[in-house]
Amino acid sequence: MMMTEHLTEFDDQPAVLIEPAPVPAPIGSIFEDLHDVVFKLRSYTESEENNDLGFGVELGMQRAAEMIENVMRRYQPEDQTIG
């Protein structure tokens, strides 16, 4: 009984949760990951012929790849280039 009472007692001080600070990824690895995403978006093809919806998806993926490349160009350090 005494153990239970001790476990259910509340401290006067509120508990403080400390979250670890996020560790930033090296810039080079972020650009490598984005380059990989662009490659995968550009390499997607729809296997069915005469499929207007599939063609629209392909065009959308090409456009998404272009937008990612534009962001990469804006923030990439001058000494690195997009491969």
VMD Tcl script that builds the backbone (N, CA, C; Angstrom):
set m [mol new atoms 249]
animate dup $m
set s [atomselect $m all]
$s set {name element resname resid chain x y z} {
  {N N MET 1 A 0.817 -1.188 0.000}
  {CA C MET 1 A 0.000 0.000 0.000}
  {C C MET 1 A 0.870 1.265 0.000}
  {N N MET 2 A 1.898 1.256 0.783}
  {CA C MET 2 A 2.771 2.424 0.865}
  {C C MET 2 A 3.491 2.657 -0.466}
  {N N MET 3 A 3.846 1.574 -1.158}
  {CA C MET 3 A 4.495 1.727 -2.462}
  {C C MET 3 A 3.554 2.376 -3.454}
  {N N THR 4 A 2.312 1.971 -3.430}
  {CA C THR 4 A 1.321 2.526 -4.350}
  {C C THR 4 A 1.112 4.003 -4.083}
  {N N GLU 5 A 1.026 4.376 -2.830}
  {CA C GLU 5 A 0.856 5.788 -2.489}
  {C C GLU 5 A 2.060 6.597 -2.959}
  {N N HIS 6 A 3.245 6.039 -2.792}
  {CA C HIS 6 A 4.444 6.747 -3.224}
  {C C HIS 6 A 4.462 6.935 -4.747}
  {N N LEU 7 A 3.997 5.938 -5.486}
  {CA C LEU 7 A 3.997 6.031 -6.942}
  {C C LEU 7 A 2.950 7.006 -7.459}
  {N N THR 8 A 1.869 7.190 -6.723}
  {CA C THR 8 A 0.800 8.066 -7.198}
  {C C THR 8 A 0.958 9.500 -6.734}
  {N N GLU 9 A 1.948 9.791 -5.883}
  {CA C GLU 9 A 2.177 11.162 -5.448}
  {C C GLU 9 A 2.708 11.992 -6.613}
  {N N PHE 10 A 2.321 13.246 -6.625}
  {CA C PHE 10 A 2.769 14.157 -7.674}
  {C C PHE 10 A 3.857 15.068 -7.120}
  {N N ASP 11 A 4.833 15.338 -7.938}
  {CA C ASP 11 A 5.872 16.293 -7.551}
  {C C ASP 11 A 5.322 17.702 -7.654}
  {N N ASP 12 A 5.890 18.592 -6.881}
  {CA C ASP 12 A 5.470 19.987 -6.942}
  {C C ASP 12 A 5.949 20.673 -8.215}
  {N N GLN 13 A 7.024 20.170 -8.787}
  {CA C GLN 13 A 7.579 20.779 -9.985}
  {C C GLN 13 A 7.018 20.079 -11.229}
  {N N PRO 14 A 6.605 20.852 -12.200}
  {CA C PRO 14 A 6.088 20.229 -13.430}
  {C C PRO 14 A 7.206 19.537 -14.209}
  {N N ALA 15 A 6.832 18.495 -14.888}
  {CA C ALA 15 A 7.803 17.768 -15.704}
  {C C ALA 15 A 8.135 18.592 -16.946}
  {N N VAL 16 A 9.378 18.610 -17.305}
  {CA C VAL 16 A 9.825 19.359 -18.477}
  {C C VAL 16 A 10.324 18.352 -19.502}
  {N N LEU 17 A 9.714 18.403 -20.663}
  {CA C LEU 17 A 10.150 17.531 -21.747}
  {C C LEU 17 A 11.150 18.288 -22.602}
  {N N ILE 18 A 12.286 17.689 -22.788}
  {CA C ILE 18 A 13.324 18.310 -23.609}
  {C C ILE 18 A 13.415 17.538 -24.913}
  {N N GLU 19 A 13.114 18.232 -26.007}
  {CA C GLU 19 A 13.207 17.611 -27.319}
  {C C GLU 19 A 14.584 17.887 -27.895}
  {N N PRO 20 A 15.191 16.860 -28.477}
  {CA C PRO 20 A 16.508 17.098 -29.068}
  {C C PRO 20 A 16.401 18.030 -30.271}
  {N N ALA 21 A 17.396 18.861 -30.422}
  {CA C ALA 21 A 17.414 19.773 -31.562}
  {C C ALA 21 A 17.651 18.975 -32.832}
  {N N PRO 22 A 16.935 19.310 -33.904}
  {CA C PRO 22 A 17.154 18.577 -35.155}
  {C C PRO 22 A 18.568 18.803 -35.667}
  {N N VAL 23 A 19.144 17.737 -36.160}
  {CA C VAL 23 A 20.493 17.816 -36.713}
  {C C VAL 23 A 20.367 18.072 -38.207}
  {N N PRO 24 A 20.873 19.197 -38.669}
  {CA C PRO 24 A 20.738 19.476 -40.104}
  {C C PRO 24 A 21.570 18.504 -40.931}
  {N N ALA 25 A 20.968 18.065 -42.017}
  {CA C ALA 25 A 21.671 17.169 -42.931}
  {C C ALA 25 A 22.671 17.985 -43.743}
  {N N PRO 26 A 23.784 17.382 -44.087}
  {CA C PRO 26 A 24.742 18.105 -44.940}
  {C C PRO 26 A 24.076 18.523 -46.251}
  {N N ILE 27 A 24.383 19.716 -46.696}
  {CA C ILE 27 A 23.768 20.257 -47.914}
  {C C ILE 27 A 23.972 19.323 -49.097}
  {N N GLY 28 A 25.158 18.746 -49.210}
  {CA C GLY 28 A 25.437 17.856 -50.337}
  {C C GLY 28 A 24.492 16.676 -50.379}
  {N N SER 29 A 24.173 16.087 -49.228}
  {CA C SER 29 A 23.292 14.926 -49.228}
  {C C SER 29 A 21.861 15.314 -49.571}
  {N N ILE 30 A 21.435 16.520 -49.185}
  {CA C ILE 30 A 20.092 16.978 -49.553}
  {C C ILE 30 A 19.991 17.122 -51.063}
  {N N PHE 31 A 21.008 17.710 -51.663}
  {CA C PHE 31 A 20.989 17.884 -53.114}
  {C C PHE 31 A 21.080 16.542 -53.834}
  {N N GLU 32 A 21.816 15.603 -53.272}
  {CA C GLU 32 A 21.874 14.260 -53.872}
  {C C GLU 32 A 20.502 13.602 -53.841}
  {N N ASP 33 A 19.792 13.730 -52.709}
  {CA C ASP 33 A 18.449 13.164 -52.600}
  {C C ASP 33 A 17.488 13.827 -53.579}
  {N N LEU 34 A 17.565 15.149 -53.684}
  {CA C LEU 34 A 16.687 15.852 -54.627}
  {C C LEU 34 A 17.011 15.474 -56.067}
  {N N HIS 35 A 18.282 15.318 -56.372}
  {CA C HIS 35 A 18.675 14.907 -57.718}
  {C C HIS 35 A 18.101 13.521 -58.024}
  {N N ASP 36 A 18.114 12.632 -57.045}
  {CA C ASP 36 A 17.543 11.297 -57.215}
  {C C ASP 36 A 16.032 11.375 -57.467}
  {N N VAL 37 A 15.346 12.270 -56.750}
  {CA C VAL 37 A 13.902 12.451 -56.956}
  {C C VAL 37 A 13.632 12.948 -58.367}
  {N N VAL 38 A 14.417 13.917 -58.818}
  {CA C VAL 38 A 14.238 14.451 -60.172}
  {C C VAL 38 A 14.443 13.345 -61.205}
  {N N PHE 39 A 15.470 12.523 -61.023}
  {CA C PHE 39 A 15.720 11.419 -61.954}
  {C C PHE 39 A 14.522 10.472 -62.004}
  {N N LYS 40 A 13.987 10.118 -60.844}
  {CA C LYS 40 A 12.849 9.191 -60.803}
  {C C LYS 40 A 11.607 9.803 -61.428}
  {N N LEU 41 A 11.374 11.087 -61.204}
  {CA C LEU 41 A 10.218 11.747 -61.821}
  {C C LEU 41 A 10.347 11.776 -63.337}
  {N N ARG 42 A 11.536 12.087 -63.818}
  {CA C ARG 42 A 11.738 12.173 -65.266}
  {C C ARG 42 A 11.712 10.808 -65.944}
  {N N SER 43 A 12.080 9.754 -65.212}
  {CA C SER 43 A 12.141 8.430 -65.828}
  {C C SER 43 A 10.806 7.690 -65.790}
  {N N TYR 44 A 9.784 8.262 -65.132}
  {CA C TYR 44 A 8.482 7.602 -65.068}
  {C C TYR 44 A 7.815 7.630 -66.438}
  {N N THR 45 A 7.326 6.484 -66.876}
  {CA C THR 45 A 6.536 6.414 -68.114}
  {C C THR 45 A 5.329 5.530 -67.883}
  {N N GLU 46 A 4.255 5.874 -68.526}
  {CA C GLU 46 A 3.031 5.082 -68.457}
  {C C GLU 46 A 3.135 3.980 -69.497}
  {N N SER 47 A 2.832 2.750 -69.111}
  {CA C SER 47 A 3.032 1.611 -70.013}
  {C C SER 47 A 1.912 1.432 -71.037}
  {N N GLU 48 A 0.721 1.943 -70.767}
  {CA C GLU 48 A -0.387 1.752 -71.709}
  {C C GLU 48 A -0.309 2.760 -72.850}
  {N N GLU 49 A -0.645 2.302 -74.038}
  {CA C GLU 49 A -0.688 3.208 -75.181}
  {C C GLU 49 A -2.063 3.858 -75.248}
  {N N ASN 50 A -2.137 5.005 -75.892}
  {CA C ASN 50 A -3.379 5.748 -76.075}
  {C C ASN 50 A -4.063 6.027 -74.736}
  {N N ASN 51 A -3.285 6.356 -73.750}
  {CA C ASN 51 A -3.824 6.631 -72.438}
  {C C ASN 51 A -3.605 8.111 -72.128}
  {N N ASP 52 A -4.647 8.928 -72.337}
  {CA C ASP 52 A -4.529 10.368 -72.116}
  {C C ASP 52 A -4.248 10.697 -70.654}
  {N N LEU 53 A -4.846 9.941 -69.743}
  {CA C LEU 53 A -4.610 10.180 -68.321}
  {C C LEU 53 A -3.154 9.893 -67.970}
  {N N GLY 54 A -2.618 8.785 -68.482}
  {CA C GLY 54 A -1.218 8.449 -68.236}
  {C C GLY 54 A -0.277 9.499 -68.791}
  {N N PHE 55 A -0.601 10.029 -69.968}
  {CA C PHE 55 A 0.221 11.077 -70.568}
  {C C PHE 55 A 0.184 12.335 -69.699}
  {N N GLY 56 A -0.978 12.633 -69.161}
  {CA C GLY 56 A -1.100 13.787 -68.265}
  {C C GLY 56 A -0.275 13.610 -67.002}
  {N N VAL 57 A -0.246 12.388 -66.479}
  {CA C VAL 57 A 0.567 12.105 -65.291}
  {C C VAL 57 A 2.042 12.290 -65.620}
  {N N GLU 58 A 2.462 11.784 -66.780}
  {CA C GLU 58 A 3.855 11.936 -67.197}
  {C C GLU 58 A 4.229 13.411 -67.306}
  {N N LEU 59 A 3.371 14.207 -67.923}
  {CA C LEU 59 A 3.653 15.642 -68.059}
  {C C LEU 59 A 3.709 16.313 -66.692}
  {N N GLY 60 A 2.833 15.911 -65.789}
  {CA C GLY 60 A 2.841 16.475 -64.439}
  {C C GLY 60 A 4.119 16.137 -63.694}
  {N N MET 61 A 4.606 14.921 -63.886}
  {CA C MET 61 A 5.849 14.529 -63.224}
  {C C MET 61 A 7.038 15.285 -63.806}
  {N N GLN 62 A 7.023 15.518 -65.104}
  {CA C GLN 62 A 8.081 16.313 -65.734}
  {C C GLN 62 A 8.072 17.737 -65.167}
  {N N ARG 63 A 6.884 18.286 -65.015}
  {CA C ARG 63 A 6.755 19.647 -64.469}
  {C C ARG 63 A 7.235 19.691 -63.020}
  {N N ALA 64 A 6.915 18.673 -62.237}
  {CA C ALA 64 A 7.376 18.607 -60.845}
  {C C ALA 64 A 8.895 18.538 -60.792}
  {N N ALA 65 A 9.493 17.765 -61.694}
  {CA C ALA 65 A 10.955 17.666 -61.754}
  {C C ALA 65 A 11.567 19.032 -62.070}
  {N N GLU 66 A 10.959 19.776 -62.970}
  {CA C GLU 66 A 11.459 21.108 -63.314}
  {C C GLU 66 A 11.384 22.048 -62.115}
  {N N MET 67 A 10.284 21.970 -61.353}
  {CA C MET 67 A 10.141 22.836 -60.188}
  {C C MET 67 A 11.196 22.505 -59.129}
  {N N ILE 68 A 11.467 21.222 -58.909}
  {CA C ILE 68 A 12.487 20.827 -57.939}
  {C C ILE 68 A 13.860 21.308 -58.396}
  {N N GLU 69 A 14.143 21.166 -59.678}
  {CA C GLU 69 A 15.423 21.649 -60.207}
  {C C GLU 69 A 15.566 23.153 -60.034}
  {N N ASN 70 A 14.490 23.903 -60.214}
  {CA C ASN 70 A 14.542 25.353 -60.018}
  {C C ASN 70 A 14.871 25.698 -58.569}
  {N N VAL 71 A 14.279 24.978 -57.619}
  {CA C VAL 71 A 14.585 25.208 -56.210}
  {C C VAL 71 A 16.041 24.855 -55.922}
  {N N MET 72 A 16.516 23.750 -56.491}
  {CA C MET 72 A 17.907 23.349 -56.285}
  {C C MET 72 A 18.851 24.413 -56.815}
  {N N ARG 73 A 18.562 24.967 -57.986}
  {CA C ARG 73 A 19.421 26.005 -58.564}
  {C C ARG 73 A 19.449 27.254 -57.687}
  {N N ARG 74 A 18.311 27.578 -57.087}
  {CA C ARG 74 A 18.224 28.780 -56.271}
  {C C ARG 74 A 19.069 28.660 -55.001}
  {N N TYR 75 A 19.114 27.479 -54.392}
  {CA C TYR 75 A 19.777 27.324 -53.098}
  {C C TYR 75 A 21.101 26.581 -53.133}
  {N N GLN 76 A 21.457 26.050 -54.271}
  {CA C GLN 76 A 22.700 25.281 -54.354}
  {C C GLN 76 A 23.901 26.224 -54.333}
  {N N PRO 77 A 24.927 25.857 -53.551}
  {CA C PRO 77 A 26.135 26.687 -53.533}
  {C C PRO 77 A 26.740 26.812 -54.928}
  {N N GLU 78 A 27.419 27.910 -55.150}
  {CA C GLU 78 A 27.966 28.215 -56.470}
  {C C GLU 78 A 28.968 27.160 -56.969}
  {N N ASP 79 A 29.700 26.515 -56.041}
  {CA C ASP 79 A 30.725 25.568 -56.464}
  {C C ASP 79 A 30.173 24.189 -56.804}
  {N N GLN 80 A 28.866 23.984 -56.649}
  {CA C GLN 80 A 28.253 22.699 -56.993}
  {C C GLN 80 A 27.324 22.919 -58.174}
  {N N THR 81 A 27.190 21.898 -59.000}
  {CA C THR 81 A 26.282 21.980 -60.131}
  {C C THR 81 A 25.316 20.805 -60.077}
  {N N ILE 82 A 24.159 20.981 -60.688}
  {CA C ILE 82 A 23.176 19.909 -60.773}
  {C C ILE 82 A 23.593 18.970 -61.880}
  {N N GLY 83 A 23.697 17.680 -61.529}
  {CA C GLY 83 A 24.172 16.704 -62.517}
  {C C GLY 83 A 23.135 16.196 -63.429}
}
mol reanalyze $m
mol bondsrecalc $m
mol representation Tube
mol addrep $m
